[in-house]
Amino acid sequence: MKWALLIGAIIEILGSFVVYFSADLMFITDTQTMVYRLYGLTMFVLGLLNVFIFKAKIDNKSFKQMYLTMMGFHAALSIMCHNAPDAQFPLYREASIAHGLLFALFIFFYMKDIKPE
């Protein structure tokens, strides 16, 4: 499961740089540039949090809760991106697919690590 967190972290950090420095590549920008920069910063922090969880080498209930939270985050973001208006977010399909694939990756590693009791 930890590798899914690392892959998610790398994608979040790379995406945060794009959103922070070039929001016009993903969004129709107008006066909301500060909102996009705040979103980019939030993505960066979330990516760092994933890296810290990956490096902590913990395997307990807290790790599982953090992992499931990130899995739910990607599922929710995939749905939200899919429902975004095309006029504001022209790459909504790509973002929805990317977060959907991350969600699927998280589910795959979660199911792989389930141990019989």
N, C-alpha and C positions, 0 to 999 in steps of 0.2 A: 504494500500500500504506500510505502514511503516514496517509491519511484514515481507514482502518480502525482504526489505532492510536488516533487522536484520538477516534473514536466510542466505541471500547472503553474509553478512559480516562474519558470523561464518564460512561458507564454505570457503570463500576466506582466512581468517586468518589461519584456519587449513591447507589448501592447501599450504599456503606460508611457513609454518614451514617445511612441507614435502619437498617442492622444495628447500628451502634454506639449510636445514641440510642434506637431503638425495636425492639429485637430481638423483642419480643412480637408485632410485626406479621407476622413471617416464621416464627418458631419458637415451639414450645411451651416457654416459659421456665420454669425452676425455679432450681436453685442454680448453673446454668452460665452465669450472666450474664457473668462475666469471660471465659469462652471466646468468647462471641459478640462481646464488645468487642475481644478480640484479633483475631478474624476480621475485624471491621469495620476495624480499624487496618491489617491486612494488605491488605485490599482497597483501602484508601486509598493505601497505598504502591505497590501494583501499578498503580493508576491514575496516580499521579504519575510512575512509571517510564515508562509509556506516553507521557505528555505530554513528558517529557524526550527520549525517543527520537524523538518526532514533531518536536520543535523542533531536534534536533541536525543535521538536514539531511544525514545521511550516507546513502550508497547503496553499501554494500559488503557483503562476506560477513558481517561482524558484524551489520549491520542485518538481513540476511536470517535469520540464526540467531535473533536476538531475536524477529523477527516470527513465525517458525515455532514458537518456544517458546510465544508467546502464543496462537497458533492451536491448538496441542496442549493448552494449558491449558484453553481454552474447550471443546474437544471432550471432554476428560476430565471436566471439571466438569459438562457436560451429562449425561454418562452417570451420574456419581455422584449428581446430583440426581434423575435418573429412578429410580434404585434406592434412594433414601432412604425410610425408613419414614414413612408418613403420620402416625403418632402423634407423631413428633418434628418433622416438617417439613411442615406442611399445604400449603405453596405449592410443593411439589416439581415439579409439572407446569409451573407458570409459570416457575420458575427453570430447569428443563431446557429449555424452549422458548426462553427468553431467551438462554441460553448456546449453544444450538444455532444460533440465528439469528446470534449473533456469530461463531460458527465458520464458518457459511456466508458471512457477509460477508467474513471474513478470506480464505476460499478464493477468493471472487469477485475480490477485489482482487489476490490473489497470482497467479491465472491471467491476469488482465488485464495485469499488469506483466511477465509472462514474455517475454523477448526471444529471438528465434531466434539461434542461434549460427552 
